[in-house]
Amino acid sequence: MEMRRVVEYRANRILFTFIKCNGICGTAIVPANVCQSVVDTLVFSGMTLCFVDISRETLCADDKSVMDIVRDASLFLFVHTYGIEMDSPEWFSDIRRLNPDIAIVDDRCLCIPQMSINETRADLVLYSFCPKKQIDLGIGSVGYLSEKWDYYGLLIKENPILTNESWTPDFDQIEKRIRRVLNHKARLNGIYKESLPPRIQLKPQFQNWRFNIMVHNKKMILDKLFEEGLFASSHYRSKSLLCPIAI
């Protein structure tokens, strides 16, 4: 059965609305390499955050770290690091067995958006069209949630974290843009793959959002690129010193 689709000006508004409409409170389990806007949104919604380290293999939340603490949590947010394309992990089902009432959010904001979702192990799936995402429209986000969860409009007092602005998507134009972006990135990534030393390149599944490399002299390389007027960036810093892999 196709999941319910909702749209908002930003993805953090969908996350906040989902939490508030369903009275979710308590502890949220979050990977330590999450973006700051997610942290700010969860704190603003009243959740207590518990950061977990990431897996060396997937660079996403480490399943063992999550399973060790999931019984006492109300929400788990799984982030697709670097837009890694993967289905909702099978261990989401193990989470359900330990904690049937937990809300699982599948954050795919760095992935190529899908226009519909029929089935997922998560309760809410998030995509974004905001700046620096795969499909950069400057604004907009799409969420898909299962039938058991409520979702309705909320008017929020003006604040620096969320906005009450609205967005109306043109999905036909978005699909055309997705095809153009995929073709363009395929050509770019082919150049990077051939030009850069293989030893510094991340595996192909991590090259969907941007082309990612891992080096020891990161600052020097970034400074040199900026001097030439080129674009590059570091990934989000770890939100916890207790999570060494994310660092």
C-alpha positions as CSV (number, residue, x, y, z in Angstrom):
1,M,0.0,0.0,0.0
2,E,1.3,3.4,-1.0
3,M,2.4,5.5,2.0
4,R,0.9,8.9,2.7
5,R,2.8,11.8,1.1
6,V,3.2,15.2,2.8
7,V,5.2,18.2,1.7
8,E,6.6,21.1,3.6
9,Y,9.0,24.1,3.0
10,R,11.8,22.2,4.8
11,A,12.3,18.6,6.0
12,N,12.8,19.6,9.6
13,R,9.3,20.9,9.6
14,I,8.0,17.5,8.6
15,L,10.0,15.9,11.3
16,F,8.8,18.4,13.9
17,T,5.1,18.1,12.8
18,F,5.3,14.3,12.9
19,I,6.7,14.3,16.5
20,K,4.1,16.8,17.7
21,C,1.0,15.4,16.0
22,N,1.7,12.0,17.5
23,G,2.8,13.1,21.0
24,I,6.2,11.5,20.7
25,C,8.4,12.5,23.6
26,G,11.4,11.1,25.6
27,T,14.7,9.9,24.0
28,A,15.6,10.1,20.4
29,I,18.5,8.0,19.2
30,V,20.5,9.9,16.6
31,P,23.8,9.0,14.7
32,A,26.7,11.3,15.8
33,N,27.4,12.4,12.2
34,V,23.9,14.1,11.8
35,C,23.5,17.6,10.5
36,Q,22.9,20.4,13.1
37,S,19.5,21.3,11.8
38,V,18.2,17.8,12.8
39,V,19.7,18.3,16.3
40,D,18.1,21.7,16.7
41,T,14.7,20.4,15.5
42,L,14.7,17.4,17.9
43,V,15.7,19.6,20.8
44,F,13.1,22.3,19.9
45,S,10.5,19.5,19.8
46,G,11.3,18.6,23.4
47,M,13.2,15.3,22.7
48,T,16.3,14.2,24.7
49,L,19.1,13.2,22.4
50,C,21.2,10.1,22.7
51,F,24.0,10.0,20.1
52,V,25.4,6.7,18.8
53,D,28.5,5.9,16.7
54,I,28.4,4.9,13.1
55,S,29.5,1.7,11.4
56,R,32.8,1.6,9.6
57,E,31.2,-0.4,6.8
58,T,28.1,1.7,6.0
59,L,29.0,5.0,7.8
60,C,25.4,5.0,9.0
61,A,24.2,4.3,12.6
62,D,25.9,1.2,14.1
63,D,23.2,-1.4,14.6
64,K,24.7,-2.9,17.8
65,S,25.0,0.5,19.4
66,V,21.4,1.2,18.6
67,M,20.1,-2.1,19.8
68,D,21.9,-1.8,23.1
69,I,19.7,1.3,24.1
70,V,16.6,1.1,21.9
71,R,14.3,-0.4,24.6
72,D,14.1,3.0,26.4
73,A,13.8,5.2,23.3
74,S,10.8,6.9,21.7
75,L,12.3,7.7,18.3
76,F,15.2,6.5,16.2
77,L,16.5,8.6,13.3
78,F,18.5,6.7,10.7
79,V,20.6,8.9,8.3
80,H,21.7,7.8,4.9
81,T,25.3,9.2,5.1
82,Y,26.5,10.8,1.9
83,G,23.2,9.8,0.3
84,I,24.1,6.1,0.4
85,E,21.4,4.2,-1.6
86,M,20.1,1.4,0.5
87,D,16.7,0.1,1.6
88,S,15.6,0.5,5.2
89,P,17.9,-1.9,7.0
90,E,16.6,-5.3,8.0
91,W,17.5,-4.7,11.6
92,F,14.7,-2.2,11.8
93,S,12.5,-5.3,12.3
94,D,14.7,-6.3,15.3
95,I,14.1,-2.8,16.8
96,R,10.3,-3.4,16.5
97,R,10.6,-6.6,18.4
98,L,12.4,-4.9,21.2
99,N,10.4,-1.7,21.2
100,P,7.0,-2.0,19.3
101,D,6.0,1.6,20.1
102,I,9.2,3.3,18.8
103,A,9.0,5.7,15.8
104,I,11.6,5.0,13.2
105,V,12.5,7.9,10.9
106,D,14.5,7.1,7.7
107,D,16.3,10.4,6.8
108,R,17.1,10.2,3.1
109,C,17.6,14.0,2.7
110,L,20.9,13.5,0.9
111,C,19.5,10.8,-1.4
112,I,17.8,11.2,-4.8
113,P,14.1,11.8,-3.9
114,Q,11.4,9.3,-4.8
115,M,7.9,10.5,-5.9
116,S,6.1,7.6,-4.1
117,I,6.9,4.8,-1.7
118,N,4.8,1.7,-1.4
119,E,6.6,-0.1,1.4
120,T,9.3,0.6,4.0
121,R,10.3,-0.7,7.4
122,A,10.3,2.9,8.7
123,D,7.4,5.0,9.9
124,L,8.5,8.2,8.2
125,V,10.8,8.7,5.2
126,L,12.3,12.1,4.5
127,Y,13.6,13.7,1.3
128,S,14.8,17.3,0.8
129,F,15.1,19.7,-2.2
130,C,16.7,22.4,-0.1
131,P,20.2,23.9,-0.8
132,K,23.1,21.6,-1.2
133,K,20.9,18.5,-1.5
134,Q,21.0,16.2,-4.6
135,I,18.1,18.0,-6.2
136,D,18.6,21.6,-5.2
137,L,15.4,23.6,-5.7
138,G,16.4,26.0,-2.9
139,I,13.2,25.0,-1.0
140,G,11.0,22.0,-0.4
141,S,10.8,18.6,1.1
142,V,8.7,15.4,0.9
143,G,7.8,12.9,3.6
144,Y,6.1,9.5,3.4
145,L,4.5,8.1,6.5
146,S,2.6,5.0,7.3
147,E,-1.2,5.0,8.0
148,K,-1.0,4.5,11.8
149,W,0.6,8.0,12.3
150,D,-1.2,11.3,12.4
151,Y,-0.1,14.4,10.4
152,Y,-1.9,17.7,10.2
153,G,-1.0,21.4,9.9
154,L,0.6,23.2,12.8
155,L,1.0,26.9,13.2
156,I,4.3,27.5,15.0
157,K,5.4,30.7,16.7
158,E,8.0,32.4,14.7
159,N,11.5,31.0,15.6
160,P,15.0,30.6,14.0
161,I,14.6,26.8,13.6
162,L,11.3,26.2,11.8
163,T,9.3,28.3,9.4
164,N,5.5,28.5,8.6
165,E,6.1,29.2,4.9
166,S,4.5,26.8,2.5
167,W,5.6,25.1,-0.7
168,T,3.7,23.6,-3.6
169,P,5.7,21.1,-5.7
170,D,5.6,20.4,-9.4
171,F,6.4,16.7,-9.4
172,D,6.6,16.5,-13.2
173,Q,9.3,19.1,-13.3
174,I,11.1,17.5,-10.4
175,E,11.3,14.2,-12.2
176,K,12.7,15.8,-15.2
177,R,15.3,17.6,-13.1
178,I,16.2,14.3,-11.3
179,R,17.0,12.7,-14.7
180,R,19.3,15.7,-15.7
181,V,21.1,15.7,-12.3
182,L,21.7,11.9,-12.5
183,N,23.2,12.2,-16.0
184,H,25.4,15.2,-15.0
185,K,26.7,13.6,-11.8
186,A,27.5,10.4,-13.7
187,R,29.8,12.4,-16.0
188,L,31.4,14.3,-13.2
189,N,31.9,11.2,-11.0
190,G,33.5,9.5,-14.0
191,I,36.1,12.3,-14.2
192,Y,36.8,12.2,-10.5
193,K,37.1,8.5,-10.4
194,E,39.7,8.5,-13.2
195,S,41.6,11.5,-12.0
196,L,41.9,10.9,-8.2
197,P,44.0,8.2,-6.6
198,P,41.8,5.1,-5.8
199,R,43.2,4.9,-2.3
200,I,41.5,8.1,-1.2
201,Q,38.2,7.5,-2.8
202,L,35.2,6.2,-0.8
203,K,33.3,3.2,-2.1
204,P,30.9,3.9,-5.1
205,Q,27.8,3.7,-2.9
206,F,29.0,6.8,-1.0
207,Q,29.4,8.9,-4.2
208,N,25.8,9.7,-4.9
209,W,25.5,13.1,-3.2
210,R,29.0,14.5,-3.8
211,F,32.2,12.8,-4.7
212,N,33.8,11.9,-1.4
213,I,37.5,11.3,-0.5
214,M,39.2,10.6,2.8
215,V,42.6,12.3,3.4
216,H,44.9,13.3,6.2
217,N,45.7,16.8,4.9
218,K,42.1,17.9,4.6
219,K,42.5,21.5,5.6
220,M,45.4,22.1,3.2
221,I,43.4,20.7,0.3
222,L,40.3,22.7,1.2
223,D,42.3,25.9,1.5
224,K,43.9,25.4,-1.9
225,L,40.5,24.7,-3.5
226,F,39.0,27.8,-2.0
227,E,42.0,29.9,-3.2
228,E,41.1,28.8,-6.7
229,G,37.4,29.7,-6.2
230,L,36.4,26.0,-6.3
231,F,33.8,24.4,-4.1
232,A,34.4,21.6,-1.5
233,S,33.4,20.9,2.1
234,S,33.9,18.7,5.0
235,H,31.2,16.4,6.3
236,Y,29.4,17.2,9.6
237,R,31.5,17.0,12.7
238,S,30.6,14.3,15.2
239,K,28.2,15.6,17.8
240,S,29.8,13.4,20.5
241,L,33.3,12.7,21.6
242,L,32.1,9.3,22.7
243,C,31.6,8.3,19.1
244,P,35.2,7.9,17.7
245,I,34.3,6.5,14.3
246,A,32.0,9.4,13.5
247,I,34.8,11.8,14.4
